[in-house]
Amino acid sequence: MNFDWTEEEQAFRQHLREFITRNVPQDWERFAEHGPGSAALTEFAREFCGKLAQDDLLTPHWPVEIGGLGLDPWHQTILAEEMWTTGEPRGGQYMNVNWIGPTLMKFGSEEHKARYLPGITSGQSLWCQGFSEPGSGSDLASLRTKAEPVGEVYRVNGQKVWTSYAGLAETCFLLCRTGEDRKRGISILLVPMDTPGITVRDIPSIIGRGDIHEVFFDDVEVPLSARLGEEGQAWDIIAYSLTNERLGIPRYALARAALERSVSILSERGDFADDAVRIEAASVASLCEAARLASYALVDRRAKGETLGAEASSARFATVMAERRVAEFVTEHLPEALADAHPYLKMHHQRGIVAGIAAGAAEIQLNIIASDVLQLPREPR
């Protein structure tokens, strides 16, 4: 792997930084505390993403014929790093860029692409993902929300929980059961959130206003044409989607920026002279760097056209560890940050809380690494 950025890549990153400086408000750090799913940040994200789209910076790594510039995965990584270092001003729309749009391009019908891609490329769409259920969190194969075909529609009944952005989203990427097989009995429906029979309830949390919800489906009728892919194909589609999601969220960039902000504050007030604090900071910085390089190894493979699989879980877990350690460092040495003294650090802490849960719990990532990467036996020999 070549660790040097090309002149063109450096210019792209600088262009992004200049765009962010022009379009992110001066009080952004405190504003970002609203949380990615809040009404305030969602409204701001639509305006911000619209400007990104106008400047060809929302989906530059997408094919030209679908509104992109055809740039490579390294440009996608640079874009994501700069957005996350800032505090992700795209709000919930980062999902559109990372995996919803690419999934629709790969598996969607022409009707799906015509209906949904323009809203994504213009920076106006907000989606939610109907994955987790009560008693069925990261074990997606055990989900029970059921979709029964009745004439020209599916009739959906069930419940989802911890659903990010559901309160304001227009469309739900819904996993539901259409057969008895644990994995091959699952299908995907693209469900408008204003469909009769859908009830959304906000779950209050410390990670931000309006970020997570319960969603109830009571005899919700969805056209058969809303199914993404074939019936029972969800497991293959989700494997593709989650690989994109896990690789497309460079939380290590936000974690490293928060660590550097912490060290700067400690240095200014004379608290960074302690050897124990300096050693701890160096240890945390090494975890951030390890997470970055683990992600870069996968980006390099993707840039070469290779198909990624369970290896994405290794990079994902490295990032979770970095996020946790930065949050612990801040809590230990700058606890006042959690009481509004340092908005950027509080914002990172809120984002960091979900690092080991979103896109698959950390424990599930370890199981995937053990079984699919290391090929360890499930039972002692």
C-alpha positions in Angstrom: 0.0 0.0 0.0 1.2 3.5 -0.9 0.7 5.7 2.2 1.3 9.0 0.3 -1.7 11.0 -0.8 -1.5 12.1 -4.5 -1.6 15.9 -5.2 -5.1 15.4 -6.6 -6.3 13.7 -3.4 -4.7 16.4 -1.2 -6.4 19.1 -3.3 -9.7 17.3 -2.9 -9.3 17.2 0.9 -8.4 20.9 0.9 -11.4 21.7 -1.3 -13.6 19.9 1.2 -12.1 21.8 4.2 -12.7 25.1 2.5 -16.3 24.1 1.7 -16.9 23.1 5.3 -15.4 26.4 6.5 -17.8 28.3 4.3 -20.9 26.3 5.0 -20.8 25.1 8.6 -21.9 27.8 11.2 -19.4 29.1 13.7 -21.6 27.8 16.6 -21.6 24.3 14.9 -20.0 22.5 17.8 -22.8 23.4 20.2 -25.4 23.1 17.5 -24.2 19.5 16.7 -25.2 18.5 20.3 -28.8 18.4 19.0 -28.0 14.9 17.7 -28.0 13.6 14.1 -31.7 12.6 14.3 -33.0 15.9 15.7 -35.3 18.1 13.8 -32.8 21.0 13.9 -29.9 19.0 12.6 -32.1 17.2 10.0 -33.2 20.6 8.6 -29.6 21.8 8.6 -28.4 18.6 6.9 -30.9 19.0 4.0 -29.5 22.5 3.4 -25.9 21.4 3.8 -26.3 18.3 1.7 -28.0 20.3 -1.0 -25.0 22.6 -1.2 -22.7 19.6 -1.2 -24.7 18.2 -4.2 -24.4 21.6 -6.0 -20.6 21.5 -5.5 -20.4 17.8 -6.7 -19.3 16.8 -3.2 -22.2 14.7 -1.9 -21.7 11.5 -4.0 -18.4 12.1 -5.9 -17.6 8.4 -5.7 -20.8 7.3 -7.5 -21.0 6.6 -11.2 -21.3 9.6 -13.4 -24.5 8.4 -14.9 -26.1 8.4 -11.5 -25.1 11.8 -10.4 -21.5 11.2 -9.2 -18.0 12.0 -10.5 -16.8 8.4 -10.8 -14.0 9.0 -8.2 -12.4 6.0 -6.4 -12.9 4.7 -2.9 -10.0 6.8 -1.6 -12.0 10.0 -2.4 -15.0 8.5 -0.6 -12.7 7.9 2.5 -11.4 11.5 2.4 -14.9 12.8 2.1 -16.1 10.7 5.1 -13.1 11.6 7.2 -13.6 15.3 6.8 -17.3 15.0 7.5 -16.8 13.0 10.6 -13.9 15.1 11.9 -16.3 18.1 11.7 -19.0 16.2 13.5 -21.0 14.8 10.5 -23.0 17.8 9.3 -24.8 15.4 6.8 -26.8 14.1 9.7 -28.7 10.9 8.9 -27.9 11.4 5.2 -24.5 9.8 5.6 -26.4 6.5 5.3 -27.6 7.4 1.8 -24.1 8.0 0.5 -22.5 5.0 2.2 -24.9 2.1 1.7 -28.5 2.9 0.8 -27.7 4.4 -2.5 -25.1 1.8 -3.5 -27.5 -1.0 -2.5 -30.3 0.5 -4.6 -27.9 0.8 -7.5 -26.9 -2.9 -7.2 -30.2 -4.6 -6.3 -33.0 -2.1 -7.0 -35.4 -2.2 -9.9 -35.5 0.6 -12.5 -38.6 1.8 -10.7 -36.7 1.9 -7.4 -33.8 3.8 -8.9 -36.0 6.4 -10.6 -38.0 6.9 -7.4 -35.3 7.1 -4.8 -31.9 8.0 -6.2 -32.8 11.6 -7.3 -33.7 12.4 -3.7 -30.4 11.1 -2.5 -28.2 12.8 -5.1 -30.0 16.1 -4.4 -29.4 15.8 -0.7 -33.0 15.9 0.4 -33.9 12.3 1.4 -33.8 10.8 4.8 -34.1 7.1 5.4 -34.3 4.8 8.4 -33.3 1.2 8.6 -35.8 -1.3 10.2 -33.5 -3.9 11.4 -33.4 -4.5 15.2 -36.4 -5.8 17.1 -37.2 -6.4 20.8 -35.3 -9.7 21.6 -33.7 -9.6 18.2 -30.9 -7.0 18.2 -27.8 -7.8 16.2 -29.1 -11.3 15.6 -31.0 -10.4 12.5 -31.8 -14.0 11.6 -34.2 -14.1 14.6 -36.4 -11.2 13.5 -40.2 -11.7 13.6 -41.8 -8.8 11.8 -43.8 -10.6 9.2 -44.9 -9.7 5.7 -47.6 -11.8 4.2 -48.6 -11.5 0.5 -52.2 -10.7 0.1 -53.1 -10.1 -3.5 -51.0 -7.3 -4.9 -49.6 -6.2 -1.5 -47.6 -7.4 1.5 -49.4 -7.1 4.8 -46.8 -6.2 7.4 -47.1 -6.7 11.2 -44.4 -6.4 13.8 -42.2 -4.0 15.7 -38.7 -2.5 15.3 -36.7 -0.8 18.0 -33.6 1.5 18.3 -34.5 2.7 14.8 -32.4 5.8 14.1 -34.1 8.8 12.3 -37.5 7.1 12.1 -39.3 10.1 13.5 -38.5 12.3 10.4 -37.5 9.7 7.7 -39.6 9.4 4.5 -38.7 5.8 3.8 -37.8 2.7 5.8 -35.4 0.1 4.6 -37.3 -2.7 6.3 -36.3 -6.3 7.0 -39.2 -8.6 7.4 -39.9 -12.3 7.5 -41.6 -13.8 4.4 -40.6 -17.5 5.0 -39.7 -19.9 7.8 -35.9 -20.3 7.1 -33.9 -18.3 9.6 -31.8 -16.5 6.9 -33.4 -17.4 3.5 -36.9 -16.5 4.8 -36.1 -12.7 5.1 -36.9 -10.1 2.5 -36.5 -6.3 2.2 -39.3 -3.8 1.6 -38.9 -0.1 0.9 -41.7 1.3 2.9 -42.9 5.0 2.8 -43.1 6.1 6.5 -46.5 7.8 5.9 -48.1 4.5 5.1 -51.3 3.9 7.2 -50.7 1.6 10.1 -47.1 2.8 11.0 -46.7 4.2 14.5 -43.4 5.8 15.6 -42.5 6.5 19.2 -39.4 8.4 20.3 -37.1 6.8 22.8 -35.5 9.5 25.0 -31.7 9.0 25.3 -28.5 10.8 26.1 -27.1 10.4 22.6 -29.2 13.2 21.1 -32.8 14.3 20.6 -34.9 12.3 18.1 -32.1 9.8 17.4 -33.8 6.4 18.2 -37.3 5.1 18.1 -39.8 2.3 18.4 -41.7 1.6 15.1 -44.9 -0.4 15.1 -46.4 -2.0 11.9 -50.1 -2.9 12.3 -51.6 -4.4 9.1 -49.4 -2.1 7.0 -50.1 -2.7 3.3 -47.1 -2.4 1.0 -47.1 -3.1 -2.8 -45.3 -6.2 -4.0 -43.2 -3.9 -6.2 -41.7 -2.3 -3.0 -39.7 -5.5 -2.4 -35.9 -5.0 -3.0 -34.5 -8.0 -4.8 -36.1 -11.4 -4.7 -38.1 -12.8 -1.9 -35.7 -14.3 0.6 -32.7 -12.5 -0.8 -32.3 -10.1 2.1 -29.4 -11.9 3.7 -27.1 -11.5 0.6 -28.2 -7.9 0.2 -27.6 -7.0 3.8 -24.1 -8.5 3.7 -23.3 -6.1 0.9 -25.0 -3.2 2.6 -23.4 -3.6 6.0 -19.9 -4.0 4.6 -20.4 -0.6 2.9 -21.8 0.9 6.1 -19.0 -0.4 8.4 -16.3 0.8 6.0 -18.0 4.1 5.2 -18.1 5.4 8.8 -14.6 6.5 9.8 -15.3 7.2 13.4 -11.6 6.9 14.1 -11.3 10.4 12.5 -13.7 12.0 15.0 -12.1 10.0 17.8 -8.6 11.2 16.9 -9.8 14.8 16.5 -11.4 14.6 20.0 -8.3 13.2 21.5 -6.2 16.0 20.0 -8.7 18.6 21.2 -8.4 17.0 24.7 -4.6 17.1 24.7 -4.7 20.7 23.6 -7.0 21.7 26.4 -4.9 19.8 29.0 -1.7 21.3 27.7 -3.1 24.9 27.9 -3.9 24.5 31.5 -0.7 22.7 32.4 -2.2 19.2 33.1 -0.4 17.4 30.3 3.0 17.4 31.9 2.1 14.3 34.0 3.9 11.3 32.5 0.9 9.0 33.2 -1.4 11.2 31.3 1.0 11.5 28.4 1.5 7.8 28.2 -2.3 7.2 28.3 -2.8 9.7 25.5 -0.1 8.0 23.4 -1.8 4.6 24.0 -5.2 6.0 22.9 -3.6 7.7 19.8 -2.1 4.4 18.8 -5.5 2.8 18.8 -6.9 5.5 16.6 -4.0 5.0 14.2 -4.5 1.2 14.2 -8.2 1.7 13.4 -7.3 4.1 10.6 -4.8 1.7 9.0 -7.1 -1.3 9.4 -9.7 0.7 7.4 -7.2 1.8 4.8 -6.2 -1.8 4.1 -9.7 -2.5 3.2 -10.1 0.7 1.1 -7.0 -0.3 -0.8 -8.5 -3.6 -1.6 -11.8 -2.0 -2.7 -9.8 0.5 -4.9 -8.2 -2.5 -6.6 -11.6 -4.0 -7.3 -11.5 -6.8 -4.8 -14.7 -7.9 -3.0 -14.7 -7.4 0.8 -16.3 -9.7 3.3 -16.0 -10.3 7.0 -12.7 -8.4 7.1 -14.7 -5.3 7.5 -15.7 -6.4 11.0 -12.0 -6.4 12.0 -11.6 -2.7 11.0 -15.0 -2.0 12.6 -14.0 -3.5 15.9 -10.6 -1.6 15.9 -12.6 1.6 15.5 -14.9 0.7 18.3 -12.0 0.2 20.6 -10.5 3.6 19.6 -13.8 5.4 20.2 -14.2 3.8 23.6 -10.7 4.7 24.8 -11.0 8.3 23.7 -14.4 8.6 25.5 -12.8 7.1 28.6 -9.8 9.5 28.4 -12.1 12.5 28.2 -14.3 11.2 31.0 -11.2 10.7 33.2 -9.3 13.9 32.5 -11.9 16.4 31.3 -15.2 15.3 33.0 -16.5 18.9 32.7 -16.8 18.3 28.9 -19.8 16.2 29.6 -21.4 19.1 31.4 -21.2 21.5 28.4 -17.7 23.0 29.1 -16.4 21.6 25.8 -19.1 21.1 23.2 -17.0 19.2 20.7 -15.9 16.7 23.2 -19.5 16.3 24.4 -20.6 15.8 20.9 -17.9 13.1 20.4 -19.0 11.4 23.6 -22.6 11.2 22.4 -21.5 9.7 19.1 -19.1 7.4 20.8 -21.8 5.9 23.0 -23.3 4.1 20.0 -20.0 3.1 18.4 -20.2 -0.4 19.7 -23.8 -0.9 18.8 -24.6 0.7 15.5 -23.9 -1.3 12.3 -23.8 -4.5 14.5 -22.8 -4.8 18.1 -19.1 -5.1 18.9 -19.7 -8.6 20.3 -21.3 -9.7 17.1 -18.2 -8.3 15.2 -16.0 -10.5 17.4 -18.1 -13.5 16.5 -17.8 -12.7 12.8 -14.1 -12.3 13.1 -13.7 -15.6 15.0 -15.9 -17.6 12.6 -15.4 -16.0 9.2 -11.9 -14.4 9.4 -10.0 -16.7 11.8 -12.0 -19.8 10.9 -12.1 -20.8 14.6 -14.3 -23.8 15.5 -17.6 -23.1 17.3 -17.1 -26.0 19.7 -14.0 -27.0 21.6 -12.1 -29.9 20.0 
